[in-house]
Amino acid sequence: MNTEHNELDRFLHAAWGRFVGGMSPAALMLAWSDWAIHVATQPGRNAQIALHQSAAPAQPQAHNPRLSADDWAQWPFSMYREAFETTGRRLLEMVRDVPGVDRHHEQLVAFVVRQWLEMVSPANILATNPQVLQRTAATGGANLAAGAAFGMEDFGRRAFGLPPAGAEAFRPGHEVAVTPGKVILRNELIELIQYAPTTPTVHSEPMLVVSAWIMKYYVLDLSPHNSLIRYLVDHGHTVFAVSWKNPGAADAQLGMDDYLRLGIHASLDAIEAVLLGRRVHAVGYCLGGTLMAIAAAAMARDHDDRLASLTLLAAQTDFSEPGDIGLFIDESQLAFLEDLMAHEGSLGAEQMAAAFQALRPGDLVWGPMARTWLLGERAPMTDLMAWNADGTRMPYRMHTDYLRSLFLDNALAEGRYLVGGQPVSLNDIDVPVFLLGTNTDHVAPWRSVYKFNLLCDTDVTFVLAKGGHNVGIVSEPGHPHRSYRVLRRAGNGAYVPPDSFLGTTRDLEGSWWPCLQQWLAARSGPRRRPPAMGAPRRGLLPLCDAPGSYVLAR
């Protein structure tokens, strides 16, 4: 009987979850009630805020980026802008810093207010957007006709589960993910790609590149000109990369331990078969970096010395301050999400995409919609945009393990995360670490990434690169307006707080890629002839050409 009730609850929660985009109604109601009760019992504070809001600002306020063009300075659009921005400031002031309100609840209420403000922005409305009105007058309404056609196409593609318009021009194995190589290992979770050498000699130690499994791996192997993998291969590195399977309902019970066993350890075993006795430079991006850090700590605990170094790109290991994504993570939200995933077997890529878009609704939702549907301009598709639309699902058990153990409980940073039934400590890692954050990252804020320095006493080179979570990584040499800064801390060296890091380092113009490549080269042995592709005598026959088959699955 209890099982039947649980299944009924999960069915209802799953149905509601699809309707509300995975957000827990209980979490929202708790946040709003906490805020409303405390506001209602503090009339003195409310009166003080009302008096403050009625006074003119002491200094000019920065305008919303979408309302900053010169056209918005003309009447009546300046009036619309002033009314909107003033209302927004007043609403946010009302919801912030209310004594007694739980900090997470306050952040969630402010998040909802920001979502509403972005939705009702005068930039989204034909009658109040000067640029749209000018375009409509100049084209006789042709922009609106084009926008309507674009809107119908967009809705049709979403209804049939098709990628956005233009994404078909960036096909893995054709226009993107084209660095030559072979799949030398396939199991129920990964394909391991070994890339073909392009130099007569290579560095002794190979590299294992592990990307996040919430997206396809080829963000690090986009077009030939901006592929980090190709760049490293062309500089004499033997590169192996994990391509994760896009899981379905049958994979619901794959957990973090499976990702370690079938992903990291199976790859290291395969590399050992190809290159006997060679230590490996491990590179992990985003969640792949978190997983690689867990693996490195477990290997150090177990006296497994196969790693030569560890590179963590925009990867968090301390989740006490995870950034805006923490808005979606509390006990109520996770319980609701677990029911949704248990019913479906996995979390869909579209639900993850919606969560990340909600963190920057002006840039990622309403701005593109206004440009496309009102101005009649469709932004040209790029390789990075096409990759971003090529998402993957996440198994129920893995995502639950990850959110509860790491985000909610912060078990890894506190030495309570279990691998093989025993806890691991990041402080056991004794190989040199290249740690990279990006300065406008909303997914893995750089200050959160930087906290690795508090958790491990090994030699750490920290790089802060310009850009966001994806754009800051896909930052090839020659890309304009790129810079980075570097701090090197010797093993057991004194901790440098993040503000001190900013104050004592300077921006270096250009891409951070050469910095990583030179760092890896300096920690590699003498160059030698490239290895064979795979290890046929040890059962690792090349199975197919890169990028393999898993990356093509939807």
N, C-alpha and C positions, 0 to 999 in steps of 0.2 A: 504493500500500500504506500509506504513512504517513497519507494522508487517511482511509483506512478505519479505521486504528487510532485516529486522533483522534476520528472519529465514534463508534466503540465506547466510547472513554473518556467522551466527552460524554454518550452515552446512559446509561452506568452512573452517572456523577456526577449527572445530572439525576434519575434514578430514586431515588438515595440522597438527593439534596437535597430531594425532595418528602417523603421519609420523616422527615428530621431537621429540617425547617423551614428549609432553606437554610444551616445551619451546617456548616462544614467539619470532618469528623472529624479530619483531620490537624492543623488549628489547635488543636483541643482537646487532642489527644494530645501535641503539642509543648509546650503550656502546662503540662499536668499532669506530664510527664516532667521538664521544666526545674525545676519546683517540687520534685518528689519527690526528684530527685537531690541538689539543694542542701540540702534538709531532712535527708536521710539522712546527709550528711557533716558535719553540725553538731550533734553530741550535746550540746555545752555549751549552745548556745542553746536546744535543746529542753528540757533540764533546767531552765534558768532560767525558761522559759515555764511549765513544769509547776508549779514552786514558786510563781510569781506567781499562777497560776490557782487554786491550792489555798487561797490567802489570800482573806479576805473583801474585797469592794470597799471602798476607803477612803471613798467617798461614794456616795449613792444613784444608781442608774443610771436614765436615762430609759427608760420602757417603750415597746415597740413600739406605734405608734398604734392598731393593731387590737386590742391587749390592754390598753388604758388605761382602759376604763370601770370604774366602781366594782364591778361584778359580779365582775371578775377579782381583786379584793382579798380575796374570801371563799374559805375552804378548801373543797374541795381545788383550786379553780381557781387560787388563788395559787401552789400548789405546781407545777401544770402550767406556769404562766407563768414561774416562776422557773427551772424545769428547762430550758424551751425557750430563754429568753433567755440563761441562763448558757452553755448549749451553743453557742448562736450566737456569743456573744462569744469563746468559746475557739477555735472553728473559724476565725473571721475573724482572730484574733490569730495563729493558726498559719500562715495563708497570706500574711499581710502582712509586709512589711519583711524578707524573707529575703535576706541578703547573697548577691549573685551572680545572683539571678533577674532575668531580663529584665522591665522594668517592665510592658510590655504583657502578658506571660504572667502576671505576678502579678495584674493587673487582671482578666484573663479567668478565672483560677482563683477569685478572690474573687466574680466575677459568678456563676459556676456554683454556688458555695456559697450565695450569697444566693437564687438560684432554688430551690435545694433547701430552704432554711430557710423560705421563703415557702410552699412546697408542703406542708410537714409542720407548719405552725403549728397549735396547738390550736384556733385560731379556725375552721379548716376541717373540724373533726371533730365530729360530733354529740355524742359522749359527753364531750367535753372543753370544749365551748362553753356557758357558763352561759346566755347569752341564747337559744340555740337550745333548750336543755333547758326553760327556763321557757316559751318559746312553745309547745313541743310539749305540755307538761303543760296549759297553759291552753286550747289548741285541740283537745285530744284527737288530736293528730297531723295535723290539717288542714293545717298549714303544710308538713309533709313531702309530703302528697299534692299540694298546690299546687306545691311545688318540683319534684316529679317530673314534673308536667304541663308546667311551664315548661322543664325540662331536655329533655323529648322534643321540645317545640316548637323549642328552640334547636338541637338536633342535626339536626332535619329541615330547618330553614332553611339551616344550613351545608351539609348534604348536597346540597341543590338550588341552592346559590349564591344564596339569597335574602337580602335585608337583614335586620337584627335586628328583632324585634317592635317595632312602633310607628313605625318609620322611614317607613312609608307615609303618615304624617300630615304629612310635610315634603317635599313634591314641588317640585323646581325649577320656577319659573314659576307656581306656585300658592300655596304657603305660604311658600316661601323663594325667593330670587333673583327678587324681584318688582319691583325698581326699574325704572320704564318706560324703554325704550330700543330701539334698533334694531341689528341686526347689519349692519355696512356693509362688511365684508370677510370672506371665507372662503377659506382656502387649505388645503393638505394637512395643516397642523399647528394652525392657530388659527382662531377666529372673533373678530373685533374688534367689541366692542360700544361704541356711542356712546349715552350716557344723555341722556334728554330733560331740558332745563332746567326748573327750577321757580321761578326768580326772573326778574324783568323784565330785569335786567342780570347779566352774569357777569364774572369776572376775565378779563383779557386772555389769560393763558397757560393752555392746557388741561393736563390731567393724563393720564398713561398709567399704569394700575395693572397690575402683572404679579405674579401669584401663583405659588406653586410648582406644577409640573406633576405632582407625585406625588399631588395631590388635586384635586378640582374647585375652580374659582376662587371659588365663591360663599361661601367662608368670610368674605369681605369684603362680601358682600351677603346676609346671612342674613335674618332676619325684619325687617320695616320698622323696628322699634324699635331693633335692634342692627346695622344695616347701615352700615358705614363709608362705603361708596359713596353711599348715600342721604344720609348726613349731609353729605358734601362737596358733593353736588349742591345740597342745600337751602341751603348757605352760598355759593352762587354760583360754584361751580367747574364747568367743562366737563370731564366725566370720560369717558375711554375705558378699557376694560378688556379684557385678553386672556383668552379662554376657550380653554384647551388641549384639543386632541383627545385622546381616550382611545385610545392606539395599540394596534394588534394585531400579529400575527406578520408581516404584510406591511410593517410600519414598522420592522423590526428594525435597519435600517441608518441610521436617523435619528440624527445625532450632535449634539454641542453646537454645532457650527458651523451646523447646520440650525436649531436653536432660536434662535440669534442672528439668522440671516438671515430665516427665515420668521416668527419671533415678534417680536423687537424691531424690526429694521429695516423689516420690512413694515408694522408698526404705525405707526412714525414716518413712513414714506412716506405712509400713508393719512391720518394727522393733518395732514401738510403739505398734502395735497390739499384737505382740508376747511377748514383755517385757514392760508392762505398766509402764510409768514414769521413765524409765531408760534413762540416757543420753548416747550418742553414741560417740565412738572414730572414727572419720572419717579419712580414709587413701586414698590418691589419688596419682596415678602414672602417670607421663607424662601429657598428655592432661586431663586425669582423675583428676589429681591434680589441674590443672588450673580451671577446671569446679567446683571442690569441693571448691576451694578458693572463686570463685564467689558466690557459694551457701552459704558459711559461712558468707561472707560479707553481702549478702542479708538477711540472717537469723538474723545477729546481728542488721542490720538496722531495721528489723521488730520485734525485741524483741522476737525472737524464740530461746529459750535457750536449744534446744535438743542436742546440741553438747557438749561433755566433753573435746575434744581436736581435733586438726587438724594436720595430718601428710602429708607432701608434699614430694614425692619422685621424684627427677629429673623433677620438674614441674616449669615452668616459670610463673611469674605474671607480670614482667616488660619485654617488648619485644623491648626495645630500642637497645639492643645489643644481638640479638637472635642467633648469631653464623653463621656458614656457611649456614644454611638453609635460612637465610635472602637473599642469592643470588637469590633465586627464587621468591622473593616477592617485586614487585613494581607495580605501577599502570598499566603499559603496560602488565606485566606478568599476573596480576590478571584478567584484562579484557579478555585476551586471554583464560585463564583457565576457567573463568566463561562461556564463549561460549562453550567450550569443555564439561563442566559439564552439562550445560543446555541442550545440545543436547543428552547426554547420560543419564542424570538424576542423575549421581553420578560420582565420581572419582574412577577409578579402582585401586585395590591394586597394580597391576604391575607398574602403573605410580608412585605411592608413593614410591615403593621399588626402582625404577630406580633413583628417586631423592636422596634418602638416600645413595644409592650405589655410586652416582656421587661425594658425599662428600669425599669418601675415595676410589678412583678408584683403586689404587695400591693394597690395602688390600682386597677389596670386589669384584673387577671385573677382572683386568688383572692378578694379582697374582694367584688366583684360576684357571683361564683359562689356564695359562702357566703350572701350576702344573698338571692339568688334561689332557690337550690336547697334551702337549709336553713331559712331563715326564711320562705320562701314569699312574698317581697316582690320584685316587679319594679320597679326604679327607673323612674320616668316618663321617656319619651323626650323629649329636647330637640332644638332645631334644630341645635345644635352637635354633639350626639352623632350625629344622623342624617347630618350632613355628614361626620363622621369615619368613618362606615361606608360612605361613597360614594366609594371610592378609585378610583385609576386605575392602569394598567400603565405600565411604563417601558421604552422600547426598549433592546435589547441594547447597541447602540453608544453611545447617549447615556449610559446608566448606567455603562458601563465607562469612558468618557471622564471622566465626572464623578468617580467614585470614585478612579480612578488619578491623574488630573492634579491634582485639588484636594485630596481627603482624604489619599491616600497620599503624593503627591509635594509637596503644598503649593506647586504651581507658581505660582499667582496671587500669593501673598504674596511669593514670592521672585523675581518678575519674569521667570519662565520660561514663563508661559502664552501659547500662540500663538493669535492671531486673524489670519486671512488670511496665515498663514505667518510672521508677525512677532510678537515678544513684546510684551506690554502691561504697563504699570506703573500701579498705582493712584495713584501720586504725580503722574501727569499730570492727574488730575481736578482741575479748578479751579473748578467750580461749588459753591455752598454745599450742605452735606450735613446732613440730619436723620437721625440714627442712633438706633435704638431697640432696647433689649434688655429682656427680662422676667426678673424676679429668681428665678423657680423653673423656668426653662427647662431641660429635659433634652435637647432636640434641638439648640438653638443657645445654649449657656450665655452669659450676658450678658458675662462676662469675655472670652470668645472674640470676641463681636461687638464689644466695646470696642477690640479690637486694631486696628481700622481706623484709630484715632487714631495708631498707630505707622507706618502705611503711606501716609498722605496728609496733606499740610500745608494743605489748604484749610480754609475756615471750617466747623466741625463743631459742631452742637448735639446733644449726647447726652442721651437720656432713658432712664431706668430705670423701667419700669412694674411695678406689682405684678401677679403672675400667672404663668402658664406660657406655653408656646409658642403655644397657641391662645387660652386664656382671657384671657391678658394683652393680646392683640390685640383680641378682641371685648369691648371694655371701654367701652361707650357712656356718655355723661353720664347721671347718675342711678343708675348701677349701684352698689349698696352695697359698702362695704369696698374701694374702689379708691383708689390713690394713685400718685404718681410723683415723681421728682426730676430736676433738669435741670442740665446743665453746658454752658456755651457757651464754645467755644475759637475765637478769631479765627484767620484764616489765618496760618500760620507761628508761631502762639502756642506757648508752652511746653507740653510734654506733662504731663498730670496722671495719675499712676498710679491704678488703680482703687480701691485702699484710701484714697487721698487724696480721691478723688471722693466716696466714702461718708462720709468724715469732714468734708467741707466743704460738703455739700449737705444739705438737709432734705426730708422728705416733704411733698408738696403734695397735699391731699385732692382726690379726684375723678378724672375721666377725663383721659387724655392727649390725647384727640381734639381738644379746643379748642386745645391747645398746637400741634399740628400744623397745624390750619387757620389759626391766626393767623400761624404761621411762613410758610406758603405765601402768605397774603394779603400779608404784608409784603414778599414778593419777587415780587409780581405788579404789572403795570401797571394803568392806569386801567380801570375797568369799562366794558363796552360791551354792545351787543345780543347775545343768544345767536346762535351760528352755526346754519346749516341742518343738518338731519340728513343726513349723508353729503355727497357731492359728485357729483351725477348728471352734470354736464357733464364731469367728469374720470373717469367710469367707476365711481364708487362709489355705486351705487344701494342704498338700504336693502333688504336681502335678506329679513329676517323680524324679528319682534319679539324682544326680549331675553326670556329668556336664550339663545336660539338652540338649535341642535340638538346641538352637540358635548357640551354639559353633560348631555344626557339619555342618552348612550350608555353602556352597561355592558360 
